[in-house]
């Protein structure tokens, strides 16, 4: 996960990211197109800022790509 050029700075697209998180819905199957790598990186960066009151860090995130 190194191509951050596809994601805007967090301050630019934060409202859209928050809206996406609040209105998301689970689906039974994934579909193309996948989000750009920069968007995935931004989501992981945001997730890493979540409070950790149980001192469970380091957290692990697994990104599944391809077929």
C-alpha positions in Angstrom: 0.0 0.0 0.0 2.2 2.8 -1.2 0.3 4.7 -3.9 -1.3 7.5 -1.9 -1.6 9.8 -5.0 -5.1 8.5 -5.7 -6.5 9.8 -2.4 -7.1 13.4 -1.5 -5.8 14.7 1.8 -8.0 13.8 4.7 -9.2 17.3 5.2 -10.4 17.5 1.6 -12.6 14.4 1.5 -13.3 13.8 5.2 -17.1 14.6 4.9 -17.5 12.0 2.1 -15.5 9.4 4.1 -17.7 10.0 7.2 -20.9 9.8 5.1 -19.7 6.5 3.6 -19.0 5.1 7.0 -22.4 6.1 8.4 -24.4 4.9 5.4 -22.5 1.7 4.6 -24.3 -1.6 4.2 -23.0 -5.1 4.1 -23.3 -7.1 0.9 -23.0 -10.8 0.2 -20.5 -10.4 -2.6 -17.9 -8.0 -3.6 -18.1 -6.3 -7.0 -15.7 -4.4 -9.3 -14.4 -1.8 -9.3 -12.4 -2.0 -6.1 -11.6 1.2 -4.3 -8.3 2.8 -5.3 -5.3 1.9 -3.2 -5.1 5.4 -1.8 -8.7 5.2 -0.5 -7.9 1.9 1.2 -4.8 3.5 2.8 -6.9 6.4 4.0 -9.5 4.0 5.5 -6.7 2.1 7.3 -5.1 5.3 8.6 -8.5 6.4 9.9 -9.1 3.1 11.6 -5.7 3.3 13.3 -6.8 6.4 15.1 -9.8 4.7 16.8 -9.6 4.6 20.6 -8.0 1.5 22.1 -9.2 1.4 25.7 -8.3 -2.2 26.0 -4.6 -1.6 25.0 -4.9 -4.2 22.3 -2.6 -2.6 19.8 -0.9 -3.3 17.5 -4.0 -3.8 15.3 -3.9 -5.9 12.2 -5.7 -5.0 8.9 -5.8 -7.4 6.1 -6.5 -6.1 2.6 -7.7 -8.8 0.2 -7.1 -8.0 -3.5 -7.5 -9.9 -6.8 -9.6 -12.9 -7.6 
